[in-house]
Amino acid sequence: MLRDLGMSQTEFARVSGISQPVVSRLCRNPEHKPSLDNYLLLERAVKALSERCEGDLSPLHALDSALDGQCAAHT
């Protein structure tokens, strides 16, 4: 999904405030459940990126949907 946004894992880690190894783990394993703190950072990053994106937002929607699936793990 990050490639579709033209972002590297390192760049997304910088934008989101999450370490690059955690971003890598999330990219490799969509079933990985991030900690609540990382989940909240991811959610904030997705919202910020969606506000800056122009054109095709489907990669962000896919990332957002993946995060929604993780939300149940934290409720």
Secondary structure, DSSP 8 states (H G I E B T S, - for coil): -HHHHT--HHHHHHHHT--HHHHHHHHH-TT----HHHHHHHHHHHHHHHHH--S--HHHHHHHHHHHHHHGGG-
